[in-house]
Amino acid sequence: MSFTTPRDVLDAYAEGCRRLDRELLARCFHPRAVMAGDLDGKLLVGGPEPFLDDVAGIAAAGIDHAGFAAQVIELTVNGRVAAGAVHSTGFAGRFAFLDRFHLIEDESGWLITSKSFTTL
């Protein structure tokens, strides 16, 4: 599945978080994507794999995720690059996040190249 607009990617990211769908989330990221941020006071830098693994672990553990909500709150597109933000609450039943993204459009469509995040 390729994403034809940056909004499609951010919407899929939000939906993947809502459904705790590791595969959908993985499709949102460029193979060389990076992530950095503050997870409840712990600074993390690397690729999306630890996040994807955490999502799979939350799903496997059966943690209540019914209260999760996410919304795209910013999106700016300039040609084949874009920047956006998603605000979410209730992740894993307890976390609120502000996620900021950079995206590119390559031959396979739009993908996230970087994510910075912080818990709120």
Secondary structure, 3 states (H helix, E strand, C coil): CCCCCHHHHHHHHHHHHHHCCHHHHHHHEEEEEEEEEEECCEEEEECCHHHHHHHHHHHHHCCCCCCCEEEEEEEEEECCEEEEEEEEEEECCCEEEEEEEEEEEECCEEEEEEEEEEEC
